[in-house]
């Protein structure tokens, strides 16, 4: 390993010349410089080329998105969301050689044929074709639902495990990848309902729930129960209520949890009802229909949950009021 130090304090130009601590074999001087453009070690006194074709220690490409030079020396990392895990090679679509010159017509024809066969050889197994189609649908679902890369990686991991167990046979690819996405959201406690996943994937709810139960049973997955507090922000943003109203809705949910009556009830329905009661308390006029549409539930659910919450909270409020007096 060479210790690179700058000869002068001036900025490095296109022909970057850096000095290193090494002696020349001819003149025994230590004024050795390296040229990154040619990859050569040269003695600055006698001009002897000590070494050539050195490996570059700088970046391999520029970062055009951020407008500056990239410090990375590698391409994209491996990812489970790609059918080949990101390890395949791609022939450049630009018909130019290494010097930037255009290829001849005969060479263009050869390169085009190579591109065709390169694409065919990368996906020639049934499992690889399945993964490519499934992960294309997964990318579309990510854009529709606005999910993070961590959730997508978890979904790809679950889907690959399902293929190893041969769970895809006789089932729809879109339904199974949507079910894996819903499992990943439940595992990460992301507030995405089953109806939202069904609408985004164009899969019937009955088929999606069937694939969901299959993944849970066959892969021995344990998903946590959805927290109703996490659904308040999504419903509140859809309605456009204030932060004070959201905090009051969370307070209603926490008080309702202490009673133990929340067990077995839909978290989305509890959150929507708490938001509805909070809007009434804060004098924000929203009807049950508007709250139900924002939460993708029915008005009947809000009315039923509202009655149960009032029965539990009214004695609590009376006790608190009596203690203050």
C-alpha positions in Angstrom: 0.0 0.0 0.0 1.3 3.4 -1.0 0.9 6.5 1.1 -0.4 9.2 -1.2 0.4 12.9 -0.4 -0.1 16.0 -2.5 3.0 17.6 -4.0 1.5 21.1 -4.0 -1.5 22.7 -2.2 -3.1 23.7 -5.5 -6.3 21.8 -6.5 -6.0 18.6 -8.4 -6.6 19.0 -12.2 -7.7 16.5 -14.8 -4.2 15.0 -15.0 -4.0 14.3 -11.3 -0.3 13.9 -10.3 0.2 12.6 -6.7 3.4 11.9 -5.0 4.1 8.7 -3.0 6.7 7.7 -0.6 8.9 5.3 -2.7 12.4 5.5 -4.2 13.4 5.2 -7.9 15.4 2.2 -8.9 17.6 4.3 -11.3 18.4 7.6 -9.5 17.5 6.5 -5.9 15.3 9.6 -5.5 12.0 9.6 -3.7 10.2 12.0 -6.1 7.8 9.4 -7.4 4.5 10.6 -8.9 1.5 8.7 -10.2 -0.8 9.6 -13.1 -4.3 8.3 -12.7 -5.2 8.9 -16.3 -2.5 6.6 -17.6 -2.2 4.4 -14.4 1.6 4.8 -14.3 4.2 5.4 -11.5 6.8 7.9 -12.8 10.0 9.2 -11.4 9.9 13.1 -11.4 13.7 13.3 -11.7 14.8 10.9 -14.4 11.4 10.1 -15.9 11.6 6.3 -15.4 8.3 4.5 -15.5 8.4 2.3 -12.4 5.0 0.7 -12.8 2.1 0.9 -15.2 -1.6 -0.2 -15.3 -2.2 0.6 -11.7 -5.6 0.0 -10.1 -7.4 3.3 -9.6 -8.3 4.3 -6.1 -10.8 6.9 -7.1 -14.5 6.7 -7.9 -15.6 4.7 -10.8 -18.4 7.0 -11.9 -19.8 10.5 -11.3 -22.9 11.2 -9.3 -25.0 13.1 -11.8 -28.1 13.2 -9.5 -26.5 15.2 -6.7 -24.3 17.2 -9.1 -21.0 16.0 -7.6 -18.5 13.3 -7.7 -19.4 10.0 -6.1 -17.1 8.3 -3.7 -18.6 4.8 -4.4 -16.5 2.3 -6.3 -19.2 -0.2 -6.8 -22.7 -0.3 -8.4 -26.0 -1.0 -6.8 -25.9 -3.4 -3.9 -27.6 -6.8 -3.9 -31.3 -6.8 -3.3 -33.9 -9.5 -2.7 -36.5 -7.5 -4.7 -34.6 -8.4 -8.0 -35.1 -11.8 -9.5 -31.3 -12.2 -9.9 -30.5 -10.4 -6.6 -28.8 -7.6 -8.6 -25.9 -9.7 -9.7 -26.5 -9.9 -13.4 -24.7 -7.9 -16.1 -26.3 -5.5 -18.6 -24.9 -4.6 -22.0 -24.9 -0.9 -22.5 -27.7 0.3 -24.8 -25.4 3.0 -26.2 -23.7 1.8 -29.4 -20.3 3.2 -28.5 -16.9 1.7 -27.7 -14.6 2.4 -24.7 -13.3 5.5 -26.4 -16.7 7.0 -27.0 -16.7 6.4 -30.8 -19.8 5.0 -32.6 -19.7 1.4 -33.6 -19.8 0.3 -37.2 -23.1 -1.0 -38.7 -21.9 -4.7 -38.6 -20.8 -4.4 -35.0 -24.1 -2.8 -34.0 -25.9 -5.8 -35.5 -23.7 -8.1 -33.5 -24.2 -6.2 -30.2 -27.9 -6.1 -30.7 -28.0 -9.9 -31.1 -25.8 -10.2 -28.0 -28.3 -8.0 -26.0 -31.2 -10.2 -27.1 -29.5 -13.4 -26.0 -28.2 -11.8 -22.8 -31.7 -11.0 -21.8 -33.0 -14.4 -22.7 -30.3 -16.3 -20.8 -30.8 -14.3 -17.6 -34.4 -15.5 -17.3 -34.7 -19.1 -18.6 -36.1 -20.9 -15.6 -39.7 -20.9 -14.5 -38.9 -19.7 -11.0 -36.9 -16.8 -12.4 -39.8 -15.8 -14.6 -42.1 -16.0 -11.7 -39.9 -13.8 -9.6 -39.5 -11.2 -12.3 -43.3 -10.9 -12.8 -43.9 -10.8 -9.0 -41.3 -8.2 -8.3 -42.7 -6.0 -11.2 -46.0 -6.1 -9.4 -44.3 -5.4 -6.1 -42.7 -2.2 -7.5 -46.1 -1.0 -8.7 -47.6 -1.7 -5.2 -44.8 0.3 -3.6 -45.6 3.3 -5.7 -49.3 3.1 -5.0 -49.0 2.6 -1.2 -45.9 4.7 -0.6 -43.9 2.0 1.2 -40.3 2.1 2.2 -37.5 -0.1 0.8 -37.3 -2.1 4.1 -40.9 -3.2 3.6 -40.3 -4.2 0.0 -37.2 -6.2 1.0 -39.2 -8.0 3.7 -41.9 -8.7 1.2 -39.4 -10.2 -1.3 -37.9 -12.3 1.4 -41.3 -13.7 2.4 -42.2 -14.4 -1.3 -38.9 -16.2 -1.9 -39.6 -18.4 1.1 -43.1 -19.2 -0.3 -41.5 -20.3 -3.6 -39.1 -22.6 -1.7 -42.1 -24.2 0.0 -43.9 -24.6 -3.5 -46.8 -22.4 -2.3 -47.2 -20.7 -5.6 -48.5 -23.7 -7.5 -52.2 -23.3 -8.4 -52.3 -19.7 -7.0 -52.2 -16.3 -8.5 -48.8 -14.5 -8.5 -50.4 -11.1 -7.9 -52.5 -12.4 -4.9 -49.5 -14.1 -3.3 -47.2 -11.1 -3.6 -50.0 -8.9 -2.3 -50.5 -11.2 0.7 -46.7 -11.2 1.4 -46.8 -7.4 1.3 -49.6 -7.3 3.8 -47.7 -9.7 6.1 -44.6 -7.4 5.9 -46.7 -4.4 6.7 -48.3 -6.2 9.7 -44.8 -7.3 10.9 -43.4 -3.8 10.7 -46.6 -2.3 12.2 -47.3 -0.2 9.2 -51.0 1.0 9.1 -52.1 -0.5 5.8 -55.5 -2.2 5.8 -56.5 -5.3 3.9 -58.8 -3.2 1.7 -56.1 -0.8 0.7 -53.8 -3.7 -0.4 -56.8 -5.2 -2.3 -57.5 -2.0 -4.1 -53.9 -1.4 -5.0 -53.3 -4.9 -6.3 -56.7 -5.4 -8.0 -57.1 -8.7 -6.1 -60.3 -9.8 -4.5 -60.4 -9.8 -0.7 -61.4 -13.4 -0.4 -58.4 -14.5 -2.5 -56.0 -12.2 -0.6 -57.1 -13.4 2.8 -56.8 -17.0 1.7 -53.2 -16.5 0.6 -52.5 -14.5 3.8 -53.6 -17.4 6.0 -51.6 -19.8 3.9 -48.4 -17.8 4.4 -49.0 -17.5 8.1 -49.5 -21.2 8.5 -46.9 -22.7 6.2 -44.1 -20.3 7.0 -44.8 -20.2 10.8 -45.1 -16.4 10.8 -46.1 -14.4 13.9 -47.5 -11.0 13.2 -48.3 -8.5 15.9 -51.8 -7.0 16.4 -52.3 -3.7 14.6 -52.2 -0.8 17.1 -55.2 1.5 16.7 -53.1 4.5 17.7 -51.1 4.1 14.5 -54.2 4.4 12.3 -55.2 7.8 13.8 -52.6 9.7 11.8 -53.7 8.2 8.5 -57.4 8.8 9.1 -56.7 12.3 10.4 -54.6 13.3 7.4 -57.4 12.1 5.1 -59.9 14.3 6.9 -57.5 17.2 7.4 -58.1 17.6 11.2 -55.8 19.5 13.5 -53.0 17.9 15.6 -54.9 18.8 18.8 -57.8 16.6 17.6 -55.5 13.8 16.8 -53.9 13.9 20.2 -57.4 13.8 21.8 -58.3 10.8 19.7 -55.2 9.0 20.9 -56.1 9.8 24.5 -59.6 8.3 23.9 -58.0 5.1 22.5 -55.6 4.8 25.5 -58.4 5.2 28.0 -60.5 2.6 26.1 -57.6 0.2 26.2 -57.5 0.3 30.0 -61.0 -1.0 30.2 -60.1 -4.2 28.3 -63.1 -3.8 26.0 -60.9 -3.3 22.9 -60.0 -6.9 22.6 -61.4 -8.6 19.5 -62.4 -5.3 17.8 -61.1 -3.9 14.5 -58.2 -1.4 15.2 -59.3 0.7 12.2 -62.9 0.9 13.5 -61.6 1.9 17.0 -59.4 4.6 15.5 -62.1 6.0 13.2 -64.6 6.2 16.1 -62.0 7.9 18.3 -61.4 10.4 15.6 -65.1 11.0 15.2 -65.6 11.6 18.9 -62.5 13.8 19.0 -63.9 16.0 16.2 -67.1 16.5 18.1 -65.2 17.4 21.3 -63.0 19.9 19.4 -66.0 21.4 17.4 -64.7 20.2 14.1 -67.7 19.3 12.0 -67.3 15.9 10.3 -70.2 13.5 9.7 -70.0 9.8 10.2 -70.0 9.2 6.5 -66.9 11.4 6.0 -65.0 9.7 8.7 -66.1 6.2 7.5 -64.9 7.1 3.9 -61.6 8.3 5.2 -61.1 5.0 7.1 -62.6 2.7 4.5 -65.2 1.3 6.9 -69.0 1.6 7.2 -71.0 4.0 9.2 -72.6 1.2 11.2 -69.1 0.3 12.6 -68.6 3.8 13.8 -72.1 3.9 15.5 -71.6 0.6 17.2 -68.1 1.4 18.4 -69.2 4.9 19.5 -71.9 3.5 21.8 -69.4 1.0 23.4 -66.7 3.7 23.9 -69.2 6.1 25.5 -70.4 3.5 27.9 -66.9 2.9 29.1 -65.6 6.5 29.1 -68.6 8.2 30.6 -68.2 6.6 34.1 -64.4 7.3 33.9 -65.0 11.0 33.1 -67.5 11.2 35.9 -65.0 9.8 38.4 -62.3 12.2 37.2 -64.7 15.1 37.5 -65.7 14.0 41.0 -62.0 13.8 42.1 -61.4 17.3 40.8 -64.3 18.7 42.8 
